[in-house]
Amino acid sequence: MDIRFSADRPQDADVIVVPVGKGGADAASMPIEQSKTVAAAASSARFEGKPGQSFSTYAEEGGKTVRVLLVGTGKDSFDRAGGTIAAQLLTTGAKHAVLIADGLDGDAASDMAYGAKLRSWRIDTYRTTLKDHEKPSLETLTLAGAKDGAEDRWTRLGAIAEGVAFTRELVSEPANIIYPESFVERARAKLEPLGVTLRVLDEPEMEKLGMNALLGVSLGSEKPARLLALEYMGGKDGEKPLVFVGKGVTFDTGGISLKQPQGMEDMKWDMGGAGAVAGAMTAIAGRKAKTNVVGICGLVENMPDGRAMRPGDIVTSMSGQTIEVINTDAEGRLVLCDALHWAQETYQPDTIVDLATLTGAMLISLGHEQAGCFSNNDGLADRLIAAGEQSGDPLWRLPLGKAYDKLLDSPIADMKNVGPRSAGSITAAQFLQRFIKEGVKWAHLDIAGMAWSDKDGPVWAKGATGFGVRLLDRFVADNYEG
């Protein structure tokens, strides 16, 4: 869906969208010819302007009948109101909607466009039998009369929306389409035109570096592993980059510790952390952020065959630390530990943030409402949580501590890859912390409950949510750019 700006109301628009604040429609302020009738009808339908609420009717306007859509903004839920526009109009046959934006400030108007753009994304690549009324029809949303600053701000928000869309694309694709090699090529096509440099390590290179934890996960798959670094240097020459690391298990069967068949098809999105990193880099590079950022994706497929890693095997990570593999379905941390160590060795960052659909235990803790945040630095955790609140990708901090760390001790190696059943998300984070160098600020975001949704949300349709892109972009904007 294309977002446009116009001083006047386009004559070819077939839907007029009117934003309405808390309290409902006021006929006196509604800029349409039959405002009193529309306001009365909305009131009788108990439309009160609440966030996410809408009312649709038809009215005479300029000598023709047009659809009128009232959308509730509440006090300031403008992106959610924009999402309502897309949800209500996307497949209705309407092609061009005009949002009456002259009653909004520039930020509110651009936020509504942002929400509409986010909510309009869907993947129909493999749906060949859609009926016409099921196909998206809405092509354009024009903001009429938007105040100064709205269009400039939309340039930035549009880049973020593009990053969210890319993450959703990667996460939604099936594992026979997106696997380590094709993930790299999809990222190359998207990011190189934005000025991002790709650095790719293949299996022989990783083997030479001693990445036996990451490579151990990949042993059972015919798809070779890759380590992908996305380098965006928009800041000062020589300044250390901020580093993001994403878990990219493009399909997770559990390996020899095979998962239950029910729901295994969902494990195509076990690369949601890497997808979020690729999307965040798309947003950051797309809006030409004035800072240095590197996104790293550890890409593997976890499959069972005669070569696959077994429970009880011991692997030596790139850091030299040895790991007793108790459960091959706790594979994400094995991928991340080598990726994290390589990132620190290669880029010497002061701050590193990893994202992963790491543990089912996170769903037990936080459900599908917030992602878990673990950190060795209070200031970093606070900044990430603040960015989550502002962006709409919420985080909740959970503890780390020596008592939890001891649960990973192994009688035969430096550590086990899992602890007991209790505190599973915390022990997973403790495992990763063992690979963080002294003095490096680090945060781990467990997004297992947030990367995919089984129901529609305010600014996403059922499926891949793109969680993490808006969060990381806001974190960069608030803390690393003037």
C-alpha positions as CSV (number, residue, x, y, z in Angstrom):
1,M,0.0,0.0,0.0
2,D,1.4,3.4,-1.1
3,I,1.3,6.3,1.4
4,R,0.9,9.8,-0.2
5,F,0.5,13.4,1.0
6,S,-1.7,16.0,-0.5
7,A,-2.8,19.5,0.5
8,D,-6.3,18.8,-0.8
9,R,-8.7,15.9,-0.8
10,P,-8.1,13.7,-3.9
11,Q,-11.2,13.5,-6.0
12,D,-10.7,9.9,-7.0
13,A,-10.8,8.6,-3.3
14,D,-13.5,6.1,-2.8
15,V,-13.2,6.1,1.1
16,I,-13.0,9.1,3.4
17,V,-11.4,8.3,6.7
18,V,-12.1,10.6,9.6
19,P,-10.0,10.2,12.9
20,V,-12.1,10.6,16.0
21,G,-10.8,11.1,19.5
22,K,-12.1,9.9,22.8
23,G,-15.7,10.8,23.3
24,G,-17.0,9.9,19.8
25,A,-17.9,11.8,16.7
26,D,-18.6,15.5,16.9
27,A,-20.7,16.6,13.9
28,A,-19.5,20.1,14.1
29,S,-15.9,19.1,13.5
30,M,-16.5,16.4,10.9
31,P,-15.3,17.7,7.5
32,I,-17.9,15.9,5.4
33,E,-21.2,17.2,3.9
34,Q,-23.5,14.9,5.9
35,S,-21.7,15.2,9.1
36,K,-24.8,15.4,11.3
37,T,-26.2,12.2,9.9
38,V,-23.0,10.3,10.1
39,A,-22.3,11.5,13.7
40,A,-25.8,10.4,14.7
41,A,-25.5,7.0,13.1
42,A,-22.1,6.5,14.8
43,S,-23.5,7.5,18.2
44,S,-26.4,5.1,17.8
45,A,-23.9,2.3,17.0
46,R,-22.1,3.2,20.3
47,F,-19.0,4.4,18.5
48,E,-17.0,6.3,21.1
49,G,-13.7,7.0,19.5
50,K,-11.9,4.4,21.5
51,P,-8.5,3.0,20.2
52,G,-9.2,0.3,17.6
53,Q,-12.9,1.2,17.3
54,S,-14.4,1.9,13.9
55,F,-17.7,2.8,12.3
56,S,-18.4,2.6,8.6
57,T,-21.3,4.0,6.6
58,Y,-22.0,5.7,3.2
59,A,-22.7,9.4,2.5
60,E,-23.1,11.8,-0.3
61,E,-19.9,13.8,-0.9
62,G,-19.2,16.0,-3.9
63,G,-22.2,14.7,-5.8
64,K,-21.3,11.0,-5.4
65,T,-21.8,8.3,-2.8
66,V,-18.6,7.4,-0.9
67,R,-17.8,5.2,2.0
68,V,-17.0,7.0,5.3
69,L,-14.9,5.3,7.9
70,L,-14.6,6.7,11.4
71,V,-11.6,5.4,13.3
72,G,-11.1,5.9,17.0
73,T,-7.8,7.3,18.2
74,G,-8.5,7.5,21.9
75,K,-6.2,10.0,23.5
76,D,-3.1,9.2,21.4
77,S,-3.3,5.7,19.9
78,F,-2.6,6.9,16.4
79,D,-0.6,4.0,15.0
80,R,-3.3,1.7,16.3
81,A,-5.9,3.8,14.6
82,G,-3.9,3.6,11.4
83,G,-3.9,-0.2,11.8
84,T,-7.7,-0.1,12.0
85,I,-7.8,1.7,8.6
86,A,-5.9,-1.1,6.9
87,A,-7.8,-3.9,8.7
88,Q,-11.2,-2.4,7.8
89,L,-10.4,-1.5,4.1
90,L,-7.7,-3.8,2.8
91,T,-9.9,-6.4,1.0
92,T,-13.2,-4.4,0.7
93,G,-12.7,-3.4,-2.9
94,A,-11.7,0.1,-2.1
95,K,-8.6,1.2,-3.9
96,H,-7.9,4.7,-2.6
97,A,-8.6,6.0,0.9
98,V,-8.1,9.6,2.0
99,L,-7.4,10.3,5.6
100,I,-8.6,13.8,6.7
101,A,-5.4,14.8,8.5
102,D,-5.8,18.6,8.9
103,G,-7.1,18.2,12.5
104,L,-4.0,16.2,13.5
105,D,-0.5,17.4,14.3
106,G,2.3,16.1,12.1
107,D,3.4,13.3,14.4
108,A,-0.2,12.0,14.8
109,A,-0.8,12.0,11.1
110,S,2.4,10.2,10.3
111,D,1.8,7.7,13.1
112,M,-1.6,6.8,11.5
113,A,0.1,6.3,8.1
114,Y,2.7,4.1,9.9
115,G,0.1,1.9,11.6
116,A,-1.8,1.5,8.3
117,K,1.4,0.5,6.5
118,L,2.3,-2.0,9.2
119,R,-1.2,-3.6,9.3
120,S,-1.5,-3.8,5.5
121,W,1.4,-6.3,5.1
122,R,0.4,-9.9,4.3
123,I,2.0,-12.8,2.4
124,D,0.0,-14.3,-0.4
125,T,2.9,-15.8,-2.4
126,Y,1.7,-19.3,-2.3
127,R,-2.1,-18.7,-2.3
128,T,-3.2,-19.4,-5.8
129,T,-6.9,-19.9,-5.4
130,L,-7.9,-16.6,-3.6
131,K,-11.2,-15.3,-4.8
132,D,-11.3,-11.6,-5.9
133,H,-13.0,-10.5,-2.7
134,E,-10.3,-12.1,-0.6
135,K,-7.4,-10.3,-2.4
136,P,-6.1,-7.0,-1.1
137,S,-7.6,-4.1,-3.1
138,L,-6.4,-1.0,-1.2
139,E,-3.6,0.5,-3.1
140,T,-3.2,4.0,-1.7
141,L,-3.8,6.0,1.5
142,T,-3.5,9.7,1.0
143,L,-3.1,12.0,4.0
144,A,-4.9,15.2,3.1
145,G,-4.0,18.4,4.8
146,A,-1.3,16.9,7.0
147,K,0.6,19.6,8.9
148,D,4.3,20.5,8.4
149,G,6.6,17.8,9.5
150,A,4.3,14.8,8.8
151,E,5.8,14.0,5.4
152,D,9.4,14.3,6.6
153,R,8.7,12.1,9.6
154,W,7.0,9.6,7.4
155,T,10.2,9.1,5.5
156,R,11.8,7.8,8.7
157,L,8.7,5.7,9.7
158,G,8.4,4.3,6.2
159,A,11.9,2.9,6.4
160,I,11.1,1.2,9.7
161,A,7.9,-0.2,8.2
162,E,10.0,-1.6,5.4
163,G,12.3,-3.3,8.0
164,V,9.3,-4.8,9.8
165,A,8.0,-6.1,6.4
166,F,11.3,-7.7,5.6
167,T,11.4,-9.5,9.0
168,R,7.8,-10.7,8.5
169,E,8.8,-11.9,5.0
170,L,11.8,-13.9,6.3
171,V,9.9,-15.4,9.2
172,S,6.8,-16.3,7.1
173,E,8.7,-18.1,4.4
174,P,8.8,-21.9,4.7
175,A,12.0,-23.7,5.5
176,N,12.4,-25.1,1.9
177,I,12.5,-21.5,0.7
178,I,14.5,-19.8,3.5
179,Y,17.5,-21.8,4.8
180,P,21.0,-20.5,5.7
181,E,22.2,-19.9,2.1
182,S,19.0,-18.4,0.8
183,F,18.6,-16.2,3.9
184,V,22.0,-14.7,3.0
185,E,21.0,-14.1,-0.6
186,R,17.6,-12.6,0.4
187,A,19.5,-10.3,2.8
188,R,22.0,-9.4,0.1
189,A,19.3,-8.3,-2.3
190,K,17.6,-6.2,0.3
191,L,20.5,-4.6,2.2
192,E,23.4,-4.1,-0.3
193,P,21.4,-1.4,-2.2
194,L,21.0,0.4,1.2
195,G,24.8,0.7,1.7
196,V,25.1,-2.4,4.0
197,T,28.2,-4.5,3.5
198,L,27.7,-8.3,3.9
199,R,30.4,-10.5,5.4
200,V,29.6,-14.3,5.1
201,L,31.5,-17.2,6.7
202,D,30.9,-20.6,5.3
203,E,31.4,-23.9,7.2
204,P,35.2,-24.4,6.4
205,E,35.9,-20.9,7.7
206,M,33.8,-21.4,10.8
207,E,35.5,-24.8,11.4
208,K,38.9,-23.1,11.2
209,L,37.8,-20.6,13.8
210,G,36.6,-23.4,16.1
211,M,32.9,-22.7,16.0
212,N,32.1,-26.3,17.0
213,A,29.0,-25.4,19.0
214,L,27.3,-23.6,16.1
215,L,28.5,-26.2,13.6
216,G,27.4,-29.0,15.9
217,V,23.8,-27.9,15.5
218,S,24.1,-28.1,11.7
219,L,25.7,-31.5,11.5
220,G,22.4,-33.4,10.8
221,S,21.3,-31.1,7.9
222,E,22.1,-31.1,4.2
223,K,21.8,-27.3,4.3
224,P,25.2,-25.9,5.2
225,A,25.4,-23.3,8.0
226,R,26.4,-19.7,7.5
227,L,27.4,-16.8,9.7
228,L,26.2,-13.5,8.3
229,A,27.4,-10.1,9.3
230,L,25.6,-7.0,8.1
231,E,27.8,-3.9,8.5
232,Y,26.3,-0.5,8.4
233,M,28.8,2.3,9.1
234,G,26.8,5.5,9.1
235,G,28.7,7.1,12.0
236,K,32.2,8.3,12.6
237,D,35.1,6.4,11.0
238,G,36.8,4.1,13.4
239,E,34.0,4.3,16.1
240,K,33.1,1.0,17.6
241,P,29.8,-0.3,16.3
242,L,26.8,-1.3,18.3
243,V,26.3,-5.0,17.6
244,F,23.1,-7.0,17.3
245,V,23.2,-10.8,17.2
246,G,20.2,-13.0,16.1
247,K,19.5,-16.7,16.4
248,G,18.8,-18.0,12.9
249,V,17.6,-21.6,13.1
250,T,15.8,-21.7,9.8
251,F,14.0,-25.0,10.9
252,D,14.2,-26.7,14.2
253,T,13.1,-30.3,14.5
254,G,14.9,-30.6,17.8
255,G,17.6,-32.8,16.3
256,I,18.0,-36.2,18.0
257,S,15.9,-34.8,20.9
258,L,13.1,-34.7,18.4
259,K,10.1,-32.4,19.0
260,Q,6.5,-33.7,19.1
261,P,5.0,-33.6,15.6
262,Q,2.1,-31.5,16.6
263,G,3.0,-27.9,15.9
264,M,6.5,-28.7,14.4
265,E,5.5,-26.8,11.3
266,D,5.8,-23.6,13.3
267,M,9.5,-24.1,13.7
268,K,10.1,-22.3,10.5
269,W,10.0,-19.2,12.6
270,D,12.8,-20.3,14.9
271,M,14.9,-17.8,13.0
272,G,12.9,-14.9,14.3
273,G,15.9,-13.4,16.1
274,A,18.0,-13.3,12.9
275,G,14.9,-12.1,11.0
276,A,14.5,-9.2,13.5
277,V,18.2,-8.3,13.1
278,A,18.0,-8.3,9.3
279,G,14.8,-6.1,9.5
280,A,16.4,-3.7,12.0
281,M,19.4,-3.3,9.8
282,T,17.0,-2.6,6.9
283,A,15.3,0.1,8.9
284,I,18.5,1.6,10.3
285,A,20.2,1.7,6.9
286,G,17.0,2.7,5.1
287,R,16.7,5.9,7.1
288,K,20.4,6.6,7.0
289,A,21.0,6.5,10.7
290,K,24.1,8.5,11.9
291,T,25.8,5.6,13.7
292,N,27.8,2.4,13.2
293,V,25.8,-0.8,13.6
294,V,26.6,-4.4,12.8
295,G,23.9,-7.1,12.7
296,I,25.1,-10.8,13.0
297,C,22.9,-13.8,12.1
298,G,23.9,-17.3,13.1
299,L,22.2,-19.4,10.5
300,V,21.7,-23.2,10.8
301,E,19.1,-25.9,10.3
302,N,18.6,-28.4,13.1
303,M,17.8,-31.9,11.7
304,P,18.3,-35.5,12.8
305,D,20.3,-37.9,10.8
306,G,23.3,-40.2,11.2
307,R,25.7,-37.3,11.5
308,A,23.6,-35.3,13.9
309,M,24.9,-34.2,17.3
310,R,23.8,-36.6,20.1
311,P,22.7,-36.0,23.7
312,G,25.8,-36.5,25.8
313,D,28.2,-35.2,23.1
314,I,30.8,-32.6,24.2
315,V,31.6,-29.7,21.9
316,T,34.3,-27.1,22.2
317,S,33.1,-23.6,21.4
318,M,35.1,-20.9,19.7
319,S,35.8,-19.4,23.1
320,G,37.5,-22.6,24.2
321,Q,34.8,-23.4,26.7
322,T,33.5,-27.0,26.5
323,I,29.8,-27.8,26.5
324,E,28.1,-31.1,27.4
325,V,25.0,-31.3,25.1
326,I,22.2,-32.7,27.3
327,N,19.4,-31.8,24.9
328,T,19.9,-31.2,21.1
329,D,16.7,-29.2,21.1
330,A,18.4,-26.5,23.2
331,E,20.3,-25.6,20.1
332,G,19.8,-21.8,19.8
333,R,22.2,-21.1,22.6
334,L,24.9,-23.2,20.9
335,V,24.5,-21.1,17.8
336,L,24.5,-17.8,19.7
337,C,27.5,-18.6,21.9
338,D,29.8,-18.9,19.0
339,A,28.2,-15.9,17.2
340,L,28.5,-13.8,20.3
341,H,32.2,-14.7,20.8
342,W,33.0,-14.1,17.1
343,A,31.2,-10.7,17.3
344,Q,33.3,-9.6,20.3
345,E,36.5,-10.8,18.8
346,T,35.8,-9.2,15.4
347,Y,34.2,-5.8,16.3
348,Q,35.3,-5.2,20.0
349,P,31.9,-3.7,20.8
350,D,31.1,-1.9,24.0
351,T,27.5,-3.1,23.8
352,I,26.0,-6.2,22.3
353,V,22.3,-7.2,22.2
354,D,21.1,-10.7,21.1
355,L,17.6,-11.7,20.1
356,A,16.3,-15.2,19.9
357,T,13.2,-17.3,20.0
358,L,15.1,-19.2,22.6
359,T,12.9,-21.0,25.1
360,G,9.4,-22.3,25.4
361,A,9.7,-21.4,29.1
362,M,9.4,-17.8,28.1
363,L,5.8,-18.4,27.0
364,I,5.0,-19.8,30.4
365,S,6.5,-16.8,32.1
366,L,5.2,-13.9,29.9
367,G,2.8,-15.5,27.4
368,H,2.4,-13.5,24.2
369,E,2.4,-10.0,25.8
370,Q,6.0,-9.1,26.3
371,A,9.5,-10.5,25.5
372,G,12.0,-11.3,28.2
373,C,15.0,-9.1,28.8
374,F,18.1,-10.2,30.6
375,S,21.2,-8.0,31.0
376,N,24.4,-7.6,32.9
377,N,24.0,-3.8,32.9
378,D,21.1,-1.9,34.5
379,G,21.4,1.1,32.3
380,L,21.3,-1.0,29.1
381,A,18.3,-2.9,30.3
382,D,16.5,0.4,31.2
383,R,17.2,1.9,27.8
384,L,15.9,-1.2,26.0
385,I,12.8,-1.4,28.1
386,A,12.2,2.3,27.4
387,A,12.6,1.8,23.7
388,G,10.2,-1.1,23.9
389,E,7.6,1.0,25.6
390,Q,7.9,3.8,23.0
391,S,8.0,1.5,19.9
392,G,5.3,-0.9,20.8
393,D,7.6,-3.9,21.2
394,P,7.4,-4.4,25.0
395,L,10.0,-6.0,27.2
396,W,10.0,-7.3,30.8
397,R,13.3,-7.7,32.7
398,L,14.0,-11.1,34.4
399,P,16.8,-11.9,36.8
400,L,20.3,-13.3,36.4
401,G,22.4,-14.6,39.3
402,K,25.1,-17.0,40.5
403,A,22.6,-19.5,41.9
404,Y,21.0,-19.8,38.5
405,D,24.4,-20.1,36.8
406,K,25.4,-23.0,39.0
407,L,22.6,-25.0,37.6
408,L,24.5,-25.3,34.3
409,D,27.7,-26.8,35.8
410,S,28.6,-30.2,34.3
411,P,30.6,-33.0,35.9
412,I,32.4,-33.7,32.7
413,A,32.7,-30.4,30.8
414,D,32.8,-26.7,31.6
415,M,29.0,-26.5,31.3
416,K,25.8,-28.2,30.2
417,N,23.6,-26.6,27.6
418,V,20.5,-26.9,29.8
419,G,19.7,-26.7,33.4
420,P,16.7,-28.3,35.2
421,R,13.2,-27.7,34.0
422,S,12.6,-24.8,36.4
423,A,13.8,-21.3,35.4
424,G,14.5,-22.5,31.9
425,S,14.6,-19.0,30.3
426,I,16.9,-17.7,33.0
427,T,19.4,-20.6,32.7
428,A,19.4,-20.2,28.9
429,A,20.4,-16.5,29.5
430,Q,23.0,-17.6,32.1
431,F,24.5,-19.9,29.5
432,L,24.9,-17.0,27.0
433,Q,26.4,-14.7,29.7
434,R,29.3,-17.2,30.1
435,F,30.4,-16.1,26.6
436,I,30.3,-12.3,27.3
437,K,33.7,-10.7,27.9
438,E,34.5,-8.7,30.9
439,G,33.4,-5.1,30.5
440,V,31.0,-5.6,27.6
441,K,27.5,-4.4,28.2
442,W,25.1,-7.2,27.1
443,A,21.4,-7.9,26.9
444,H,19.6,-11.0,25.8
445,L,16.0,-10.7,24.5
446,D,14.0,-13.9,24.4
447,I,11.3,-13.2,21.9
448,A,9.8,-16.7,21.7
449,G,6.3,-15.5,22.6
450,M,6.4,-12.5,20.3
451,A,7.8,-13.4,16.9
452,W,4.6,-15.1,15.8
453,S,0.9,-14.5,16.6
454,D,-2.1,-16.8,16.2
455,K,-4.4,-13.9,16.0
456,D,-4.6,-10.4,14.5
457,G,-3.0,-7.5,16.4
458,P,-3.3,-3.8,16.3
459,V,-0.6,-3.4,13.6
460,W,-0.1,-6.9,12.4
461,A,-2.2,-9.7,10.8
462,K,-2.1,-13.2,12.1
463,G,1.3,-14.7,11.5
464,A,4.8,-13.1,11.7
465,T,4.7,-9.9,13.8
466,G,8.1,-8.4,13.0
467,F,8.8,-8.0,16.7
468,G,12.1,-6.5,17.5
469,V,12.6,-4.2,14.5
470,R,10.8,-1.2,15.9
471,L,12.5,-1.8,19.3
472,L,16.0,-1.9,18.0
473,D,15.5,1.0,15.7
474,R,14.1,3.1,18.6
475,F,17.0,2.0,20.8
476,V,19.5,3.2,18.2
477,A,17.7,6.5,17.6
478,D,17.4,7.3,21.3
479,N,20.9,6.3,22.4
480,Y,23.3,6.4,19.4
481,E,22.3,9.3,17.3
482,G,22.9,12.9,18.5
